[in-house]
């Protein structure tokens, strides 16, 4: 059962009004003594009693009384402010997944619309990449670009149009080599 341990003689002034403060204590369920402050409005019809959260926990009643007697008016003003404007603590809620597994990878099919390429770089590259490089040197720029597009050798969408003919040939050879290395033997 709670009891008043101390009443403040001086009124506690706050922007919301003038209050009579008193320290209240009780024996908690865990055997510790806990103390808090109550603030009663002094003006008629001044509102409801403001109650602070627990301000002190002590192992003995005598220790709680000693704490209550040592409180200053400034401490009571801070306690009143805490009672009227409690701290809001935001915590992150642990979210649970809504799915049990990822979605299957989308399957995309590239459809080539354009002239038939004059050579299959994989057919030549699987035998010898140097021969592929020599065959590509015999082709003009539009045919090199046609091979890159027809065989989807540029999946990242790099700007190959800005490359020189020699760079296009190297681009094709490297792309073919990379795909050949990924194929099962």
N, C-alpha and C positions, 0 to 999 in steps of 0.2 A: 504494500500500500504506500502510495506516494505521500510525502510530507514536505512542508515548507521549511527549508533550512535557514533561509535568510531573506529579509526584505530590504531593498535599497531605500534609503531615506530621501535621496534626491530623485526628482523625476528624470526619466530618460527621454530626451527630445530627439525626434526623427522627422523627416520631411512629411511623413504621413500622420504625425500627431505627437501627443505627449502621453507617455506610458508610465505606469507604476511597475517596477521590475521586482521579481522575486526568484530566488533559487529554489528549485524543487529537486528532491532525490527519492530514490527507492532502491530496494533490494531486487536485483534482476533475477531472472530464472536460473542463470548460471552461477549465482552466489556472489557476484560482484555488485558493488554499489555504483549506480549511475546517476549523474546529475545533469539538469538542464535548466533553462530559464523560461519563465512565463512573463508575458508583458500584457498588462491589463490597461485598456484605454482609460485615460483620466477624464476625458470629456464625456458628458452624457450622450448616449447614442453614438459613441466614437467607434463602433465596430466590434469585431470579435477579438478574443484573446489570441495573441500570437504566441506560439510555443516553438522554442528552438529545438533542434535535434539534440541528441546526447552530446554534452560538452565535456564531460569527464567521466572516467570509470576508475573506481578505486576498490582495493580489496577489503577495506574496512570502512564502517560508517564514520568513524572519527576522522579518517583521512579525507572523506568527502566533505565533512563539515569544515575542516581546515581549508580545503580548496575554496569552498563557498565564501568563507570569511575574507579570503584574500582577493576576491574579485573587485576590480575597479569599475568606475562609471564608464570609462572608455571601453573596457571589455564588454560591459552590458550593451553599450551602443552597437558594437560589432555583432554581438549575438542577436540583437533585435534585427539588424540588417540581414543577417543570415536567415533568421526566421521568416522575414517578409520576402526575401529574394533567395530562395534555395538554389544551390548550385545544380545546374543541369549537366549531367554526364551522358554523353552520347557513346554508345557502344555499338560495335559492328556485330551484326547477327551472322552467325555462320550459315552460309547458304548451302542448300542441298541441290545436287544436280537433278535436272528434270529428265535426263536421258541415261540409258544404261551403256550405250556404245556410240561411237561416232557414226555419222552418216556414211554410206558407201561413197567411194570416190566417184565423181561424175565421169562418165565416159564421153569423150568428145571425138567426133569423127571429122577429119579434115577432108573437105571435098575440093579437089583442084579443078578449077575451070580455066582453061587456057590451052595453049598449044602443047602437044606432046613433047616432053624433053627428048633431046637427041641422044642422050645416054643415061644409063642407070649408074649413079656413082657407087652404089653398094655392090653391084655386079662386078665392077672393075676393082673397087677398093678392097673387096674381100680377097682378091688375088694378090694385088700389089698397090700400095698407096703412091709409090713413085710413078707408076704407069698412069694412075688416075690423074696425078698432077700434070703429066705430059699431055694427056688427052684433053684436059680442061684448058690448057694453054692454046689449043687449036680453036677454041670457041670464042665468039664475040660476047660482049657485055650482056645483051638481052638474053642470050642462051644461058649464061651463068646465073643470072637472076631467076630465070625460068626454072633451072634445076633446084635452086634453093627453095623456091616456093612449092614446086611440084612434090618434092620429097620432104617437106616440112623440116628443113635443116635449121630454121631460125625460130624455135618455139618461144624464145624470150622476146621476140619482136624487135630485135636491135635494128637500127637504121643502116641496113646494108647498102642502100643506094648511094651513100656517101663514100663507100669504100672504092679504092682503085681496083683495076682488074686483077692485079697480083694479090691484093688483099682478099678479093672475092674467092679466088682459087684456094688460098690458104684457109679461108673460112669454111669452104666446102670440104676440103680434105680433113680438117680438124673435126668438123661435125660428123663426117662419115666415120672417122676413126673412133670417136667417142661412142657412137651408137654401136659400132661393131664390137667394141670391148664390152659393152653391156649385154650383148646377145649370149645366150647359153651356147656352149660348144657341143 
